Amino acid sequence: MTLDLLGSIASLLSTYLFVRLKPSAWIIGLIAIILNAYLYWDTAIYADMCLEAFYFISTCYGLFLWIKSEKKSNATKLTTLSPILWCGVFSLLAVIYTAIYFVLSQQTDSTVPHLDAFTTTLSIIAQLLLCYKVLYTWVFWFVADVCYALLYYQKQLPFHMLLTIIYTGVAMTGYITWKRKYSKCGLVTQERTNFDAGL
């Protein structure tokens, strides 16, 4: 119960700072990652436990990119993706989901393989888009949070369930805030996979 509460608080604070485009969000996120990883291991939500390892790496990378963009005076630059890259994103989503579901259903005692695989896959995609300040990262987070609320309800994790319900509102707020705050600057459309070119 304590890990559930502390992990929820750290995660919520991190997300709030992401909405405000504060690099410190990544540091608070690292604390949340450590707490949540142990919690997921203890409750047999294995895909999400492994996801925390990915989060740790991507969080360090995201912090580097955001600091880099601030040094270049590009802290307010948001991006979107070209149709070709969106096709790549959804193809990657399908491949990751299939692989995770296979592992969970065949190699673990997970009772929620479909839901665990789907939420994990959405989170991976959303996290990658967040690193590069892609506006539609909030859409992926919104869908993931709705599914996570159901997952945590089934696993009897009340604080995390409440947290994800709050996250759905935060995701909507994040999308509106990013779009409104930077509408005057426009969006940079990524035409290729070298996202660094846009930072």
PELINGI-V88590 format. One record per helix or strand of 2 or more residues. SS is the DSSP state (A for helix, B for strand). FROM is the first residue (numbers start at 0). TO is the last residue. If there is no record, write none. Layout:
ss=SS from=FROM to=TO
ss=SS from=FROM to=TO
This chain:
ss=A from=1 to=18
ss=A from=23 to=41
ss=A from=45 to=70
ss=B from=78 to=80
ss=A from=82 to=106
ss=A from=112 to=130
ss=A from=136 to=153
ss=A from=157 to=180
ss=B from=187 to=189
ss=A from=194 to=197
